[in-house]
Amino acid sequence: MLEIHRSHQVIRRGRKVLDLGCWPGGWLQVASATVGPKGKVVGVDKAAIDPPLEIPNCESVVGDLEDPKLCEQVLPLLGGLAGLILCDAAPKLTGVRAVDRANEERLLEAVEMQIPLLLQEGGDFLVKILDGPEAQIVDRRIRMKFRAAKTVKSKATRKGSTERYLFAKGYRGAKDTIEAPPEPEADATDEP
């Protein structure tokens, strides 16, 4: 995280930051130190941060990223919509590749659904993506919700890993999201 932040200036002073999948708490610490005393950081994970972080501008809560009512839990703590959402979440691995990939994609889609509920217009989003066919589709949909987006690879990522990050800037807002163009339909006159 520190490497990505340093090279792309992900976190800014005074910002409200939401860390989805915050366990064990490293990103919370980096974000809290960077936003400073006028900023606020809230983290959410199924696992509690233990020992709890004792940082004045930082809170963590136990919650499920797939819960559609997650916003009711975190927005009061954050004091409004986030200016930045960080997401390094990953499901527990089973060792069965097809199951793990399906769980990763389901989690990524759940996080995508949280964007309009948690991120302010103009806000930024940094999310870990483990490449797969469905993940690429979600990646494209997320990119359309922002003014600019790029793929970022950490030098700390193991060689051969499918892990990468998508850093998207300038959330267009729920009403201004560009929809993907429809797939072209076969013209009835082209059929034999």
C-alpha contacts under 8 A as a table, 3 or more apart, distances in Angstrom:
res1	aa1	res2	aa2	distance
1	M	4	I	5.15
1	M	5	H	6.02
1	M	27	W	6.59
2	L	5	H	5.06
2	L	6	R	6.03
2	L	30	V	7.11
3	E	6	R	5.24
3	E	7	S	6.28
3	E	154	S	7.01
3	E	155	K	7.99
4	I	7	S	5.33
4	I	8	H	5.93
4	I	9	Q	7.71
4	I	10	V	7.39
4	I	152	V	7.57
4	I	154	S	6.60
5	H	8	H	5.27
5	H	9	Q	4.91
5	H	10	V	4.87
5	H	11	I	6.59
6	R	9	Q	5.57
6	R	10	V	7.68
9	Q	12	R	7.10
10	V	124	D	7.98
10	V	126	L	7.89
11	I	15	R	7.54
11	I	17	V	7.99
11	I	31	A	6.54
11	I	34	T	6.57
11	I	35	V	6.85
11	I	84	L	7.40
12	R	15	R	5.92
12	R	34	T	6.56
12	R	35	V	5.68
13	R	34	T	5.90
13	R	35	V	3.83
13	R	36	G	5.83
13	R	38	K	7.56
13	R	39	G	6.46
14	G	35	V	4.90
14	G	36	G	6.19
14	G	37	P	7.30
14	G	38	K	4.81
14	G	39	G	3.84
14	G	40	K	7.37
15	R	35	V	5.70
15	R	38	K	7.61
15	R	39	G	4.74
15	R	40	K	6.49
15	R	82	A	7.72
15	R	83	G	5.99
15	R	84	L	7.41
16	K	35	V	7.78
16	K	39	G	5.55
16	K	40	K	4.76
16	K	41	V	5.90
16	K	78	L	6.62
16	K	81	L	7.55
16	K	82	A	4.94
16	K	83	G	5.30
16	K	84	L	6.57
17	V	31	A	7.24
17	V	39	G	7.83
17	V	40	K	6.20
17	V	41	V	4.72
17	V	42	V	6.42
17	V	78	L	7.83
17	V	82	A	5.46
17	V	83	G	6.08
17	V	84	L	4.88
17	V	85	I	5.85
17	V	86	L	7.41
18	L	41	V	5.85
18	L	42	V	5.02
18	L	43	G	5.76
18	L	44	V	7.85
18	L	78	L	7.71
18	L	82	A	6.07
18	L	84	L	6.32
18	L	85	I	4.79
18	L	86	L	6.15
19	D	22	C	5.43
19	D	27	W	7.42
19	D	28	L	6.87
19	D	41	V	7.44
19	D	42	V	6.18
19	D	43	G	4.45
19	D	44	V	6.27
19	D	85	I	5.89
19	D	86	L	4.68
19	D	87	C	5.79
19	D	88	D	7.95
20	L	43	G	5.92
20	L	44	V	5.11
20	L	45	D	6.47
20	L	65	L	7.06
20	L	85	I	7.22
20	L	86	L	6.07
20	L	87	C	4.71
20	L	88	D	6.84
20	L	89	A	6.39
21	G	43	G	7.19
21	G	44	V	5.69
21	G	45	D	4.62
21	G	46	K	7.56
21	G	65	L	7.63
21	G	87	C	5.97
21	G	88	D	5.75
21	G	89	A	4.14
21	G	90	A	7.28
22	C	25	G	5.46
22	C	26	G	7.73
22	C	27	W	6.85
22	C	28	L	6.81
22	C	43	G	5.26
22	C	44	V	5.63
22	C	45	D	5.50
22	C	60	S	7.85
22	C	87	C	7.59
22	C	88	D	7.15
22	C	89	A	7.19
23	W	26	G	7.66
23	W	44	V	7.89
23	W	45	D	6.04
23	W	47	A	6.47
23	W	48	A	7.08
23	W	49	I	5.92
24	P	49	I	5.80
24	P	50	D	7.67
25	G	28	L	5.11
25	G	29	Q	6.44
25	G	49	I	6.40
25	G	53	L	7.79
26	G	29	Q	5.25
26	G	30	V	6.45
27	W	30	V	5.08
27	W	31	A	5.94
28	L	31	A	5.16
28	L	32	S	5.89
28	L	41	V	6.85
28	L	42	V	7.60
28	L	43	G	6.71
28	L	58	C	7.24
29	Q	32	S	5.15
29	Q	33	A	6.18
30	V	33	A	5.36
30	V	34	T	6.18
31	A	34	T	5.09
31	A	35	V	6.05
31	A	41	V	6.80
32	S	35	V	5.48
32	S	36	G	6.26
32	S	39	G	7.55
32	S	40	K	7.04
32	S	41	V	5.93
32	S	55	I	7.68
32	S	57	N	6.48
32	S	58	C	6.18
33	A	36	G	5.50
35	V	38	K	6.98
35	V	39	G	4.80
35	V	40	K	6.99
36	G	39	G	5.51
36	G	57	N	7.76
37	P	40	K	7.60
37	P	56	P	7.83
37	P	57	N	6.25
38	K	57	N	7.91
39	G	57	N	6.73
40	K	57	N	5.04
40	K	58	C	6.06
40	K	78	L	6.34
41	V	57	N	6.18
41	V	58	C	4.65
41	V	59	E	6.43
41	V	78	L	6.86
42	V	58	C	5.72
42	V	59	E	4.86
42	V	60	S	5.47
42	V	61	V	7.68
42	V	74	V	7.23
42	V	77	L	7.02
42	V	78	L	6.17
43	G	58	C	7.88
43	G	59	E	6.29
43	G	60	S	4.41
43	G	61	V	6.25
44	V	60	S	5.75
44	V	61	V	5.09
44	V	62	V	5.75
44	V	63	G	5.68
44	V	64	D	7.58
44	V	65	L	7.63
45	D	48	A	6.73
45	D	60	S	7.88
45	D	61	V	6.71
45	D	62	V	5.21
45	D	63	G	5.39
45	D	64	D	6.47
45	D	65	L	7.36
46	K	62	V	5.19
46	K	63	G	5.17
46	K	64	D	5.62
47	A	62	V	6.13
48	A	52	P	7.77
48	A	60	S	7.68
48	A	61	V	6.94
48	A	62	V	5.66
49	I	52	P	5.19
49	I	53	L	7.18
49	I	60	S	7.15
50	D	53	L	7.75
53	L	58	C	7.71
53	L	59	E	7.59
54	E	58	C	7.75
55	I	58	C	5.38
55	I	59	E	7.63
59	E	77	L	7.69
63	G	67	D	7.85
63	G	70	L	7.13
64	D	67	D	5.38
64	D	70	L	7.11
65	L	68	P	7.97
65	L	70	L	6.80
65	L	107	L	7.50
65	L	110	A	6.64
65	L	111	V	6.47
66	E	70	L	7.88
66	E	107	L	6.90
66	E	110	A	5.17
66	E	111	V	7.17
67	D	70	L	5.39
68	P	71	C	7.46
68	P	114	Q	7.50
69	K	72	E	5.50
69	K	73	Q	7.11
70	L	73	Q	5.24
70	L	74	V	6.46
71	C	74	V	5.26
71	C	75	L	5.51
71	C	114	Q	7.84
71	C	117	L	6.31
71	C	118	L	6.24
72	E	75	L	6.02
72	E	76	P	7.15
73	Q	76	P	6.82
73	Q	77	L	7.52
74	V	77	L	5.25
74	V	78	L	6.15
75	L	78	L	4.98
75	L	79	G	5.83
75	L	80	G	5.21
75	L	81	L	6.32
75	L	118	L	7.25
76	P	79	G	5.07
76	P	80	G	6.50
78	L	81	L	7.17
78	L	82	A	7.20
81	L	117	L	7.88
81	L	118	L	5.24
81	L	119	L	5.25
81	L	120	Q	5.19
82	A	85	I	6.54
82	A	118	L	6.00
82	A	119	L	4.83
82	A	120	Q	5.78
82	A	123	G	7.16
83	G	119	L	6.14
83	G	120	Q	5.76
83	G	122	G	7.50
83	G	123	G	4.49
83	G	124	D	6.30
84	L	119	L	6.89
84	L	123	G	5.54
84	L	124	D	4.72
84	L	125	F	5.63
84	L	126	L	7.84
85	I	119	L	6.95
85	I	124	D	6.47
85	I	125	F	4.83
85	I	126	L	6.33
86	L	125	F	6.02
86	L	126	L	4.90
86	L	127	V	5.99
87	C	125	F	7.95
87	C	126	L	6.14
87	C	127	V	4.57
87	C	128	K	6.24
88	D	127	V	6.01
88	D	128	K	5.15
89	A	107	L	7.98
89	A	128	K	7.17
90	A	104	E	6.44
90	A	107	L	7.48
91	P	100	D	7.69
91	P	103	N	6.39
91	P	104	E	6.10
91	P	107	L	7.23
92	K	100	D	7.93
93	L	96	V	7.81
93	L	100	D	5.72
94	T	97	R	7.83
94	T	99	V	7.18
94	T	100	D	6.21
95	G	100	D	6.97
96	V	99	V	5.44
96	V	100	D	6.03
97	R	100	D	5.10
97	R	101	R	5.99
98	A	101	R	5.22
98	A	102	A	6.17
99	V	102	A	5.15
99	V	103	N	6.16
100	D	103	N	5.11
100	D	104	E	6.12
101	R	104	E	5.06
101	R	105	E	6.16
101	R	132	G	7.36
102	A	105	E	5.17
102	A	106	R	6.10
103	N	106	R	5.08
103	N	107	L	6.17
104	E	107	L	5.21
104	E	108	L	6.20
104	E	130	L	7.38
105	E	108	L	5.01
105	E	109	E	6.16
105	E	134	E	6.46
105	E	135	A	5.76
106	R	109	E	5.17
106	R	110	A	6.21
107	L	110	A	4.99
107	L	111	V	6.23
108	L	111	V	5.13
108	L	112	E	6.18
108	L	129	I	7.57
108	L	135	A	7.40
108	L	138	V	7.46
109	E	112	E	4.93
109	E	113	M	6.30
109	E	138	V	6.69
110	A	113	M	5.14
110	A	114	Q	6.57
111	V	114	Q	5.11
111	V	115	I	6.80
112	E	115	I	5.53
112	E	138	V	7.75
112	E	142	I	6.87
113	M	116	P	6.91
113	M	117	L	7.78
114	Q	117	L	5.24
114	Q	118	L	6.06
115	I	118	L	5.37
115	I	119	L	5.44
116	P	119	L	5.87
116	P	120	Q	7.76
116	P	173	G	6.75
116	P	174	A	5.49
119	L	123	G	6.08
119	L	124	D	7.81
119	L	171	Y	7.64
120	Q	123	G	5.30
120	Q	171	Y	7.23
120	Q	173	G	7.08
121	E	170	G	7.06
121	E	171	Y	5.16
121	E	172	R	5.72
121	E	173	G	4.72
122	G	169	K	7.26
122	G	170	G	4.06
122	G	171	Y	4.54
122	G	172	R	6.25
122	G	173	G	7.40
123	G	169	K	6.46
123	G	170	G	5.22
123	G	171	Y	5.09
124	D	167	F	7.52
124	D	168	A	5.68
124	D	169	K	4.38
124	D	170	G	5.70
124	D	171	Y	6.21
125	F	166	L	7.80
125	F	167	F	5.84
125	F	168	A	5.10
125	F	169	K	6.43
126	L	165	Y	6.62
126	L	166	L	5.66
126	L	167	F	4.48
126	L	168	A	6.34
127	V	165	Y	5.40
127	V	166	L	5.37
127	V	167	F	6.70
128	K	163	E	6.82
128	K	164	R	5.78
128	K	165	Y	4.38
128	K	166	L	6.49
129	I	135	A	6.98
129	I	162	T	7.95
129	I	163	E	5.78
129	I	164	R	5.41
129	I	165	Y	5.67
129	I	166	L	7.02
130	L	135	A	7.06
130	L	162	T	5.20
130	L	163	E	4.52
130	L	164	R	6.42
131	D	135	A	5.77
131	D	136	Q	6.60
131	D	162	T	5.25
131	D	163	E	6.56
131	D	164	R	7.63
132	G	135	A	5.10
132	G	136	Q	6.23
133	P	136	Q	5.36
133	P	137	I	6.78
134	E	137	I	5.15
134	E	138	V	6.45
135	A	138	V	5.07
135	A	139	D	5.99
136	Q	139	D	4.87
136	Q	140	R	6.29
137	I	140	R	5.24
137	I	141	R	6.42
138	V	141	R	5.05
138	V	142	I	6.14
139	D	142	I	5.18
139	D	143	R	6.21
139	D	166	L	7.68
140	R	143	R	5.12
140	R	144	M	6.47
141	R	144	M	5.32
141	R	145	K	6.89
141	R	179	E	7.87
141	R	180	A	7.17
142	I	145	K	5.34
142	I	146	F	7.15
143	R	146	F	5.55
143	R	147	R	7.85
143	R	148	A	7.23
143	R	149	A	5.88
143	R	168	A	6.66
144	M	147	R	7.53
144	M	177	T	6.52
144	M	178	I	5.52
144	M	179	E	7.02
144	M	180	A	7.49
145	K	171	Y	5.92
145	K	172	R	5.64
145	K	173	G	7.28
145	K	174	A	7.94
145	K	176	D	7.76
145	K	177	T	4.84
145	K	178	I	6.29
146	F	149	A	6.83
146	F	168	A	6.04
146	F	169	K	5.83
146	F	170	G	5.21
146	F	171	Y	4.36
146	F	172	R	5.33
146	F	177	T	7.66
147	R	168	A	7.63
147	R	169	K	6.14
147	R	170	G	5.09
147	R	171	Y	6.48
147	R	172	R	6.61
148	A	168	A	5.77
148	A	169	K	5.28
148	A	170	G	6.67
149	A	166	L	6.87
149	A	167	F	5.54
149	A	168	A	4.04
149	A	169	K	6.05
150	K	166	L	5.83
150	K	167	F	5.47
150	K	168	A	6.49
151	T	164	R	6.89
151	T	165	Y	5.74
151	T	166	L	4.69
151	T	167	F	6.30
152	V	164	R	6.08
152	V	165	Y	5.01
152	V	166	L	6.06
152	V	167	F	6.82
153	K	157	T	7.23
153	K	163	E	7.69
153	K	164	R	5.03
153	K	165	Y	6.13
154	S	157	T	5.43
154	S	164	R	7.21
154	S	165	Y	7.96
157	T	161	S	6.74
157	T	163	E	7.00
158	R	161	S	5.49
168	A	171	Y	7.65
172	R	175	K	7.73
172	R	176	D	5.41
172	R	177	T	5.80
173	G	176	D	5.42
173	G	177	T	6.29
174	A	177	T	5.69
186	A	190	D	7.20
186	A	191	E	8.00
187	D	190	D	5.42
187	D	191	E	7.28
188	A	191	E	5.70
189	T	192	P	7.98
